[in-house]
Amino acid sequence: MSSQATPKIAIVGLANQYPDADTPAKFWQNLLDKKDSRSQITAQKLNASPNDYIGVQGQSDRFYCNKGGYIQNFRFNPEGYHIDSNAFDGLDDSFLWATDTARNALADAGITDLNHPGLQRTGIVMGTLSFPTAKSNQLFIPLYHSVVEKALQTKLQQPNFVLQNFGLAAQNEQYNWRNGAVAHNASKLVADALGLGGAQLSLDAACASSVYALKLACDYLHTGKADMMLAGAVSGADPFFINMGFSIFHAYPDHGISAPFDSNSKGLFAGEGAGVLVLKRLEDAKRDGDHIYALVSGIGLSNDGKGQFVLSPNSKGQVQAFERAYREAASFDSSITPASIEVIECHATGTPLGDKVELTSMERFFEGKLNGSATPLIGSAKSNLGHLLTAAGMPGIMKMIFAMREGVLPPSINISAPISSPNGLFGQATLPNEVQPWPDKAGNNVRHAGVSVFGFGGCNAHLLLESYSDNTATSQQPTQVINASEKPMHITGMAAHFGQCSSINQLAERIRAKQSLFTPLPTQRWKGINKHPELLAKYGIEQVPHGAYIDQFDFDFLRFKVPPNEDDRLISQQLLLIKVADEAIVNANLKPGSKVAVLVAMETELELHQFRGRVNLHSQLAQSLAAQGVKLSDDEYQALEAIAMDSVLDAAKLNQYTSFIGNIMASRISSLWDFNGPAFTISAAEQSVNRCIDVAQNLFAMGSLQEPLDAVIIAAVDLSGSIENCLLNNAHLQAAGMQECRQAQPT
């Protein structure tokens, strides 16, 4: 790399959809007013009566917390996009939040004409959960319940018994097949609707997704692959699913108190929302006369690698994220040091372990580096909004942007008994409880802030921001983009399992012999639904397709440290990915403990919808029996409910909680091999692997600003032969006016 400076990245537009705030101005005012925007979940939001599912901590198929940060009264205008307004009909709110927020962010950046030529060199990276959404459930649950209904008719000896549609959409509501593209649609829909011509991808780095999206977007600008990027994140999974999942984790407070950095807090309140930033290289933004909100000074990503447990935070990995952020910042501007940081917006969610580890990590990093400068003040906007999961970093980023611009720092709220770091560097004195002036440090004419986000599976990120004004001093060196293709990437290891071929060699032999991989449906693949052709016909599946199915594969539970427990079993998607990735790592002779990134191309495993399909029956069955005058004793009802719920499909009975989180696949590989590079999933439909290669190239190129990566693992998995995938493909084809699905996609 030459002595020319790499350009800083300017934030030139922003927009949000948060609880109680559909604009950045409203959000900022709410912070100044110390407003608590958390609320109790409604039946409309849950798509079921909350009282039917409220239980106590540890109770199966119930959640014990009904409070969170929820968006109310959202209205979407479908006009003026590059896709027909009818295409938005029936779409899940999460996709609409992402689209509306992205359009508003562009407008804030001065682009209101969606035919603007600059959009052809504009891309989008969107952080999103790979969980079912409220409306993706509508595509699959009716099929599950049809099977249950048929079984109940036989059991009750009432052939006309109907399992009514309680808790789901009205029968006349339009179902949109696009809701089944859960993982990638948040970025795909935005790119299509806004007419973006650059790279488009969604990623899942759990609760760190916001800053991961920002990092990848900045890399596209640094490498010259785009001239403008949207970096966003949306959290809009089915609240039913979220509440059940966090109850399984015991992550909610069992006494109703959630306050980051407070000793009385016993857990988090989950929330929903969306935020989008518009980014340009600083020189380009100045040339174009853009309004510059702030500058991105540096971003550090890491993974915990080996830890006590894949879901437990690790101070070592968090400190690495700090170190890498400052190393990157120093490559832009040597004046940015730990001593220059005035405020840190923390990840702090209110969980006792997570908050304690975060304070410990900050103390480990900053102790001895402040050189007599004041300790940074800290806070967390989660005290106002709850934990917005994949979008969690966006409120914190915007809070820091506005606080630096206005010279005013809003406090965290609801803190009555603040906790401290082990040696007291961070604690009550660094946790403001009232609005106060920004703590400018002597001699600084630029304000500096940090933002931390830490996700399940050890996905860590730390972002450094600095203020900007027209008289802000910037480097006089000519800037350049980094040529990402300067050094070729080399493939050093491979492994695969396609259909009945469990290795690359077997696949090569079948190709040479010109032999098809297609087989009839394996006996257990659809868990018996294939034995009900009259039900399949109702959903447009006239025949069970042949496909390149995987019937079975071997998995060494001891080797991979996965408990073979029927009540805590990973889904096949994760097990297969772990096995094949491990074979490739061994083939490449990678060393444990290396700085290796893990990128997993994936889509949501649609079988996860069976979870709500099963638990939903708890209230649906009772209401259906009452509506049709069927009276049972308590013992008879409990026995019937057990039969009904267990008949939905065996997999849905399991508490597969670590399978619910897409990025855990990548993190399990990092944990097994103690890799400390970033680990996350990428979803871009058929382009997912290409996007992984593109991102890997950028990561290698940007290694010149930190310590270089040793390797990047690109893995991909899709068990696309499920009944859900066939149902979705069929709906897609029918929407396009084509014949029903007759061949499953290769597995």
Order of alpha helices (4+ residues) and beta strands (2+ residues): beta-alpha-beta-alpha-beta-alpha-beta-alpha-alpha-beta-alpha-beta-alpha-beta-alpha-beta-alpha-beta-alpha-beta-alpha-alpha-beta-beta-beta-beta-alpha-alpha-alpha-beta-alpha-alpha-alpha-alpha-beta-alpha-beta-alpha
